[in-house]
Structures are given as C-alpha cells and as structure tokens.
Amino acid sequence: MSSRSELMRKILLTIDQHPSSIYDIMYSMANFSDPKRTRLPKLLKSMENDNLVVSALQPGPLGPYRRIYKPGPEAEKFLVENLRDAIETILHFYNSYRTSNPGELYELGENPEIATKDGKILYASYPQVKVNDLNEIRDLSSNRNVTISILGPDDILSKTGISYDVVESNIIDIESPSKTYSEVRLRGIPPISQLPKAIAECKRVLIRGGMLRMMVPFVFFDEPDKATLGEFIRITAATKFPELGVAEGNDILHIIEQNFSKHGTYETKLGEVHFWAVKS
C-alpha cells in the first residue's frame, strides 16, 4: 500500500494537467486499491484543508454534477519538496556508481600539495557540518599547531571529543576580524547568488598567504546544451537546491578569479572538484 505522502504526490501529478473527479483520480493511479472507497475521499478532504487541492461541483458529461479537483495554492511547494528528495536520492546512487567507476571527468589542474599552515583554520560546511566531514576535522585537530573554528551549527561535533570553537555567524557574514585565519575550508557552497559575498568574506578573514580550500561534490564545467533530462536535473539541483552540492564550475571559477590572483582547481578520482586560492 502506498504511503500517504506518496498518494498525495500521485494525486497532484494526476490532476496537474487535467482537473479530475475522484473516480478519474482513482482509475488513473496504478496499483491503488480502495475497496471500501473511503480512503481517497478522506485524503482529498484533508488535502483540501491543507490547500493542496481545491474542488468545485461541475456538470458531468452525462448530466449529474461531479466534484472536480485541481491543484491548490500549496501544491507546487509540496511537489518541489518531493522533487528535492528525488534528486537527493538520484545523487546518492550516482555517488555510489561513481565510486565503483573511478576516474576524472575533466582535464583540470594538479593538486598543489600545499601543506596546511599552522594557526587558525575556519571550517565551514554548507548548509551545516555533516557526518562525512568528521574525519577531515579530526585529522586537522590532530595537529597541535592548529586550532579549529567551526562556522555555524556544531551539533554533530559536540560529543566527538574534538577540540574546536564556534563562530556564531554564516559564510556571507563571518563574525571574525580580518586576517584571522591561516586557512578557510569550505565544503559545499551556498546559493550562487550568495557566493560572491561568501568568497569575499573568506578572503577578508584570511591572513596574507592564507589559503582557501573549497570542495564541491558534483561540479559541471561543460555548458548546458540541449534540454535533456540530465540537464534538467543538473540545472534544477544547482539553482533550486544548492545544499545538494551540485554547481556550475565556471561560475565558481569566475568568482574566485575576481578575488584571488593565485588559484586553481583539481579533481579527485571520484570526481570531486577542489578549488583553491591563496591570498596575496
């Protein structure tokens, strides 16, 4: 049996292009069973209360009036949330596929192999620090000549035993004095509209010779061409759901070039793209 959320999604997709009666909806959905014919009416009533659907009585093709349903004012928001979850799932399986088929996707530069400098490191993961950031933070903290500041929420770190302090702000408005950090590490990026401010802030808080290191999980450098399904997923993820880690590489490079004269990119065998820049 389909979950409530899954049924709601199917109903909205069914009536999106063709406003329908309850019977039209029922017969349009594959593998839907409601022998007592009570589940769908209750669900549609609940969806109407939540502004996901609206309905009105209209004359039927054979005369009797029928209640016709169409998407309500909250329907688009609900479907967009479902779209985000679907793209996140696709990226999960794509990442597994990429792991089993390693190799570089683009001809980028070489890893500069610049050692981490002693001093203060600002670590920022967008939208917040995640489980897969812990090993990197733990490795950094093992260097006794390095102190770590975490930008933003630190819930996942609070019981790890890792030594750090918290900077209570965000990447576009870092509440630290200028020339504070020897290195800024950014994992994932904010929306592209916020990225110029974020990169400028990173530069501001770096000492002279300090290094910005950015890692973005899914980066594209070729320009979008035809309106394919793949291009739709790419553009939608990059523009609507930047927290998923999909980004246009040339846009990022352009912003970095505006702030740093010494910079570069390289790619890991798993296709992760690293951007780096040194403050002169």
Helices and strands as residue ranges (DSSP letters): H 4-17, E 20-21, H 22-28, H 39-49, E 53-59, E 65-71, H 75-100, E 119-125, G 131-133, H 134-141, E 146-151, G 155-157, E 165-167, E 181-187, H 195-205, E 206-216, E 218-220, H 229-240, G 242-244, E 246-248, H 249-259, E 262-267, E 273-278
